[in-house]
Amino acid sequence: MQTYGCERCGSHGGALTPCELSANGTLLAEATVHLHADKNRPAPFTIVKVALDDGPVIRTLLADGSAAVAPGQRVTGRLAAVGQSESGETVLDLRFSIAS
């Protein structure tokens, strides 16, 4: 859970209440990374800025193999397997793709 604080009222930490958010939104911006220092995240990959239907704006990754995107397009998020933990469990992360 993100506990950095509310941009509107300044509340943070224990003053925040966890809630579920829709994984649907509108693409605001995108950028493709062609060179990255982390060997665990091979380039190229695309970072997207999404305005969720529930209000927050997030930055995340576009799902691997997604078609080209442009601002204004509708996108939807899903949990995707991105690797294995040291204990052998599947690691999931949120990835967005063009809504169908």
DADAZI-V666682 format. One record per residue. SS is DSSP state (a for helix, b for strand, c for the rest). OMEGA is omega as a letter, one per 30 degrees, with the letter a starting at -180 (* if undefined). Layout:
# DADAZI-V666682
ss=SS omega=OMEGA
ss=SS omega=OMEGA
This chain:
# DADAZI-V666682
ss=c omega=l
ss=c omega=a
ss=c omega=a
ss=c omega=l
ss=c omega=a
ss=c omega=l
ss=c omega=a
ss=c omega=a
ss=c omega=l
ss=c omega=l
ss=c omega=l
ss=c omega=l
ss=a omega=a
ss=a omega=l
ss=a omega=l
ss=c omega=l
ss=c omega=l
ss=c omega=l
ss=c omega=l
ss=c omega=l
ss=c omega=l
ss=c omega=l
ss=c omega=l
ss=b omega=l
ss=b omega=a
ss=b omega=l
ss=b omega=l
ss=b omega=a
ss=b omega=l
ss=b omega=l
ss=b omega=l
ss=b omega=l
ss=b omega=a
ss=c omega=l
ss=c omega=a
ss=c omega=a
ss=c omega=a
ss=c omega=a
ss=c omega=l
ss=c omega=l
ss=c omega=a
ss=c omega=l
ss=c omega=g
ss=c omega=l
ss=b omega=a
ss=b omega=l
ss=b omega=l
ss=b omega=l
ss=b omega=a
ss=b omega=l
ss=b omega=l
ss=b omega=l
ss=c omega=a
ss=c omega=l
ss=c omega=a
ss=c omega=l
ss=b omega=a
ss=b omega=l
ss=b omega=a
ss=b omega=a
ss=b omega=l
ss=b omega=l
ss=c omega=l
ss=c omega=l
ss=c omega=l
ss=c omega=l
ss=c omega=l
ss=c omega=a
ss=c omega=l
ss=c omega=l
ss=c omega=a
ss=c omega=l
ss=c omega=l
ss=b omega=l
ss=b omega=l
ss=b omega=a
ss=b omega=l
ss=b omega=l
ss=b omega=a
ss=b omega=l
ss=b omega=a
ss=b omega=l
ss=b omega=l
ss=b omega=l
ss=c omega=l
ss=c omega=l
ss=c omega=l
ss=c omega=l
ss=c omega=l
ss=b omega=l
ss=b omega=l
ss=b omega=l
ss=b omega=a
ss=b omega=l
ss=b omega=a
ss=b omega=l
ss=b omega=a
ss=b omega=l
ss=c omega=l
ss=c omega=*
